[in-house]
């Protein structure tokens, strides 16, 4: 059973990176081309998908911790994997608290684009601390 969660956690990391990178690039394009008069429904969906995939990654990680598994060799600085995983999961909810709830759409797009950039960076660092 543990191998199923390990495999899902492994392959889901690529979804986190792909959705995060696409959402980041798309958001910065929207911001710098000043196409932020209205919140793009497609970009909003991409942002939601990114958040859901990141939450799934965190949930899979928590299940593996509860099963007694540790990232990498389980020695040294393996706990950094947990720190980076928490950043991946919680960065979008934190960004939501800094957004203006649609009052300043351009600012919101920038905040969420920076948040997804941090999400991708933390996911890459988590990958570096995770595998054996």
C-alpha positions in Angstrom: 0.0 0.0 0.0 2.9 2.4 0.8 4.2 1.9 -2.7 0.9 3.2 -4.2 1.2 6.5 -2.2 4.9 6.8 -3.0 4.1 6.5 -6.7 1.2 8.9 -6.6 3.3 11.4 -4.6 6.1 11.0 -7.1 4.0 11.6 -10.3 1.9 14.3 -8.7 5.0 16.5 -8.3 5.2 16.9 -12.0 1.6 18.1 -12.1 2.4 20.6 -9.3 5.4 21.9 -11.3 3.5 22.0 -14.6 0.3 23.7 -13.4 2.4 26.1 -11.2 4.7 27.1 -14.0 1.9 27.6 -16.5 -0.1 29.6 -14.0 2.9 31.7 -13.1 3.9 32.5 -16.7 0.3 33.2 -17.7 -0.2 35.5 -14.7 2.9 37.5 -15.4 1.9 37.8 -19.1 -1.5 39.1 -18.0 0.1 41.5 -15.6 2.8 42.9 -17.8 0.6 43.2 -20.9 -1.9 45.1 -18.7 -4.7 42.7 -19.6 -6.2 42.8 -16.1 -9.3 44.9 -16.5 -11.3 41.8 -15.5 -10.1 38.6 -13.8 -9.6 36.1 -16.6 -11.9 33.1 -15.9 -9.5 30.7 -17.6 -6.6 31.9 -15.5 -8.8 31.7 -12.4 -9.5 28.0 -13.2 -5.8 27.4 -13.7 -5.1 29.0 -10.3 -7.7 26.7 -8.7 -6.3 23.6 -10.4 -2.8 24.6 -9.2 -4.1 24.9 -5.6 -6.0 21.6 -5.8 -3.0 19.7 -7.2 -0.7 21.3 -4.5 -3.2 20.3 -1.8 -3.4 16.8 -3.1 0.4 16.6 -3.0 0.4 17.7 0.6 -2.3 15.2 1.5 -0.4 12.4 -0.1 2.7 13.5 1.9 0.8 13.6 5.2 -0.6 10.1 4.5 3.0 8.8 3.9 4.2 10.5 7.1 1.3 8.8 9.0 2.5 5.5 7.5 5.9 6.0 9.0 7.7 6.9 5.8 10.3 9.6 5.6 11.6 11.5 2.6 14.9 10.5 1.1 17.1 8.5 3.4 15.3 9.7 6.5 18.5 11.1 8.0 20.1 14.5 8.0 18.0 17.4 6.8 15.1 15.3 5.6 12.7 17.6 7.6 13.3 20.4 5.1 11.1 18.4 2.7 8.2 19.0 5.2 9.0 22.7 5.3 9.0 23.0 1.5 5.8 20.9 1.3 4.0 23.2 3.7 5.0 26.2 1.6 3.6 24.5 -1.5 0.3 23.8 0.2 -0.2 27.1 2.1 1.2 29.7 -0.3 -2.1 30.2 -2.2 -4.3 30.6 0.9 -1.8 33.1 2.2 -1.8 35.0 -1.1 -5.6 35.0 -0.8 -5.4 37.0 2.4 -3.2 39.6 0.7 -5.5 40.0 -2.3 -8.0 42.8 -2.6 -11.0 40.5 -3.3 -11.4 41.9 -6.8 -11.2 45.6 -5.9 -7.8 45.9 -7.6 -7.6 43.1 -10.1 -4.1 44.0 -11.5 -2.7 43.8 -8.0 -4.4 40.5 -7.3 -3.0 39.0 -10.5 0.5 40.1 -9.4 0.1 38.7 -5.9 -1.1 35.3 -7.2 1.6 35.2 -9.9 4.3 35.8 -7.3 2.6 33.2 -5.0 2.6 30.6 -7.8 6.3 31.4 -8.5 7.1 30.7 -4.9 5.0 27.6 -5.1 7.1 26.3 -8.0 10.4 27.2 -6.3 9.4 25.4 -3.1 8.2 22.4 -5.1 11.6 22.2 -6.8 13.4 22.4 -3.5 11.1 19.8 -2.1 12.1 17.5 -5.0 15.7 18.0 -4.1 15.2 17.0 -0.5 12.8 14.1 -1.2 14.2 11.4 -3.3 16.6 8.9 -1.9 
